[in-house]
Amino acid sequence: MNLAAERADFEAAKSIYEHARLTFHGVEGFDVYNTSIPFTWRGREYIFGRVERRREWTRSWVRLFERTGTDDWTLVPGSMIYQLEDPYVSFIGDELVLGGTHVRFRQGKLDTYYGYFYRGNDLHDLVYFTTGPEHMKDIRLVCLADGRIGVFSRPRSEQVRKQYGSESVIGFAVIDRLDDLSADVVENAPVIPGLFGQGEWGGCNQAYLLDSGRIGVAGHKCYKRAGADGQPILTYLNVSFVFDPVRHQALDLKIIGTRSCYPSGPGKRPELIDCAFTSGLGMRPDGKADLYSGIGDCEEGRVVIDYPFAGHGRIVAG
């Protein structure tokens, strides 16, 4: 079954219990989207967001916001400004790791991009410590049951297309400590088979250690389709799967959200009106999950869904 057909089946049977649009204060005139997951630091809840003017592209900053309501977030005054896109966070030991995409221009033209990584045990003084491979986004880290660190990669290139048929793949490697994270480790992460079909692409957006020892992944899968006017539309879907690091195998891959699950709204460009770029999950007291996602590349949304890793274990608090 192709991804468009899977999407149609999901839409026909989906269970969305609540949906909302996040509101960000203190950055008037700018969009905030493709955020990290919400996280708790010293008793307060925060989120990192990509901040960008609607009419601009690849001119983003990552800023820190504090929760001031259920779906309201307010800029933390004086917090650091990162020249990044699409932030994500993970807790590795007693340190917070912030990752994001840094875009490099040369003489006014897009040249390349990298994953940048910051670490520390002071939220307001994170230190840059390493860079991922050139032309690679969506590198994610997760603590494993044995104390080591899992690393998800996302190569996307013409070579990948020729070898696998898909535009991108996801790889997975293991390192002993954060100091071992390097572009070479990420570049050479063994590919996880069976995640993408012909012409599809996507990546891991947030990874969670489960009490079974497996890893729950919230990610995205994408494909191109023709709009009513014949122009191409980039369809981004929220997906999840469970990764078995012992067998190097992905299990239970499924769609968990689409753009229509969220409040209606604009797209940054016409081809992005069907874009739901996954941020990640937050567990709820009722056993369901809050799924956060960038929508249309200009807003951030939240929906309540059933726990996507049922039968594979519960998320271990990080």
TANOR-V359457 format. One record per residue. N is the residue number from 1. PSI is psi as a letter, one per 30 degrees, with the letter a starting at -180 (999 if undefined). OMEGA is omega in whole degrees, 0 to 359 (NA if undefined). D_FIRST is the distance of its C-alpha to the first C-alpha in whole Angstrom. Layout:
{{N,PSI,OMEGA,D_FIRST} {N,PSI,OMEGA,D_FIRST}}
This chain:
{{1,k,180,0} {2,l,187,4} {3,e,177,7} {4,e,178,8} {5,e,176,6} {6,e,179,7} {7,e,179,10} {8,e,178,11} {9,e,178,10} {10,e,182,12} {11,e,182,15} {12,f,187,16} {13,g,189,16} {14,l,175,18} {15,j,177,21} {16,j,189,23} {17,f,182,27} {18,k,172,29} {19,l,184,28} {20,l,174,31} {21,k,178,32} {22,k,177,34} {23,k,182,37} {24,k,182,39} {25,k,176,43} {26,g,179,45} {27,h,183,43} {28,k,183,44} {29,f,180,43} {30,k,169,40} {31,l,171,36} {32,k,184,35} {33,l,180,31} {34,h,185,29} {35,l,165,31} {36,l,168,31} {37,l,171,31} {38,k,179,34} {39,l,182,36} {40,k,178,40} {41,j,180,43} {42,h,173,46} {43,g,179,45} {44,l,183,44} {45,k,183,40} {46,l,172,39} {47,k,171,36} {48,k,180,36} {49,k,173,35} {50,k,185,34} {51,k,185,37} {52,k,174,37} {53,k,183,38} {54,e,186,36} {55,f,184,37} {56,l,183,37} {57,k,182,34} {58,h,172,35} {59,i,188,38} {60,l,170,37} {61,k,173,39} {62,k,182,38} {63,l,181,40} {64,k,179,41} {65,k,176,41} {66,k,180,42} {67,k,176,41} {68,g,177,43} {69,l,183,41} {70,e,179,38} {71,g,179,36} {72,k,182,39} {73,k,185,40} {74,k,180,43} {75,k,176,44} {76,j,183,46} {77,k,176,49} {78,g,180,50} {79,l,184,47} {80,k,176,46} {81,k,182,44} {82,k,178,41} {83,i,186,40} {84,l,169,36} {85,l,166,33} {86,i,184,30} {87,l,171,32} {88,l,180,31} {89,l,170,34} {90,l,176,34} {91,j,179,37} {92,j,187,38} {93,b,179,41} {94,g,182,43} {95,k,170,42} {96,k,175,40} {97,k,174,37} {98,k,176,36} {99,l,178,34} {100,l,182,33} {101,k,175,32} {102,k,181,36} {103,k,181,35} {104,k,176,38} {105,l,174,40} {106,j,181,42} {107,h,174,45} {108,g,181,43} {109,k,179,39} {110,k,183,36} {111,e,181,37} {112,a,176,35} {113,l,183,33} {114,l,165,33} {115,k,174,33} {116,k,182,36} {117,k,178,37} {118,l,182,40} {119,l,175,41} {120,l,175,44} {121,g,171,46} {122,j,184,47} {123,f,184,44} {124,g,179,47} {125,h,178,48} {126,k,187,44} {127,k,175,45} {128,k,183,43} {129,f,177,42} {130,l,181,40} {131,k,177,37} {132,a,181,34} {133,l,177,33} {134,k,178,33} {135,h,176,30} {136,k,173,28} {137,l,169,27} {138,h,171,26} {139,k,186,28} {140,k,181,28} {141,l,176,30} {142,k,174,31} {143,k,179,33} {144,l,184,33} {145,f,181,34} {146,g,177,37} {147,f,175,38} {148,a,187,36} {149,k,174,34} {150,k,182,30} {151,j,175,29} {152,k,179,26} {153,l,176,25} {154,i,176,23} {155,k,174,24} {156,j,184,23} {157,l,175,24} {158,e,177,24} {159,e,177,25} {160,e,180,22} {161,e,181,20} {162,e,184,21} {163,e,188,21} {164,f,183,17} {165,f,177,16} {166,l,180,15} {167,f,178,18} {168,l,172,19} {169,l,174,19} {170,k,176,20} {171,l,179,23} {172,k,177,25} {173,l,180,29} {174,k,175,32} {175,l,183,36} {176,e,184,39} {177,l,182,40} {178,e,180,39} {179,f,181,42} {180,f,181,39} {181,k,182,37} {182,l,177,37} {183,e,180,35} {184,e,179,35} {185,e,182,33} {186,e,183,31} {187,e,186,30} {188,g,179,30} {189,k,181,28} {190,k,185,26} {191,k,173,22} {192,j,185,19} {193,l,167,17} {194,g,184,13} {195,f,186,13} {196,k,176,12} {197,a,182,9} {198,k,176,11} {199,f,180,14} {200,l,172,13} {201,l,180,16} {202,a,182,17} {203,l,174,20} {204,k,179,21} {205,e,176,24} {206,k,182,26} {207,k,186,26} {208,k,172,28} {209,k,176,29} {210,l,183,29} {211,f,173,32} {212,f,185,30} {213,f,175,30} {214,l,182,26} {215,k,173,25} {216,k,183,23} {217,k,167,22} {218,k,185,21} {219,a,178,19} {220,k,171,17} {221,k,189,14} {222,l,172,15} {223,l,177,14} {224,k,174,16} {225,l,179,16} {226,k,175,19} {227,a,182,21} {228,f,180,23} {229,g,180,26} {230,f,179,23} {231,k,183,24} {232,k,174,21} {233,k,178,20} {234,j,181,19} {235,j,177,17} {236,k,183,17} {237,k,170,16} {238,k,179,17} {239,l,172,16} {240,l,169,17} {241,l,177,17} {242,k,181,20} {243,k,175,21} {244,j,184,23} {245,f,178,26} {246,e,180,28} {247,f,182,25} {248,h,189,23} {249,k,175,20} {250,k,181,17} {251,l,169,17} {252,h,177,15} {253,k,183,13} {254,l,173,12} {255,k,178,13} {256,f,178,17} {257,l,175,18} {258,l,182,17} {259,e,183,20} {260,f,177,21} {261,f,186,22} {262,l,176,25} {263,k,180,28} {264,l,181,28} {265,a,185,29} {266,l,169,30} {267,k,179,28} {268,e,175,30} {269,l,182,29} {270,e,183,27} {271,f,183,24} {272,g,182,24} {273,f,181,24} {274,h,186,20} {275,k,170,21} {276,j,184,21} {277,j,189,22} {278,k,168,22} {279,e,179,26} {280,a,188,25} {281,l,169,26} {282,k,181,30} {283,k,182,31} {284,l,179,32} {285,f,181,35} {286,g,178,33} {287,f,175,31} {288,a,184,28} {289,k,168,27} {290,k,176,28} {291,j,179,25} {292,k,183,27} {293,k,165,25} {294,k,180,26} {295,k,178,25} {296,g,185,26} {297,h,175,28} {298,f,179,31} {299,l,175,31} {300,k,181,30} {301,l,177,28} {302,k,172,28} {303,l,176,26} {304,k,183,26} {305,l,172,23} {306,k,179,23} {307,j,189,24} {308,f,184,21} {309,g,181,22} {310,k,181,23} {311,f,182,24} {312,f,180,24} {313,l,179,27} {314,l,179,29} {315,k,175,30} {316,k,181,33} {317,k,180,35} {318,999,NA,36}}
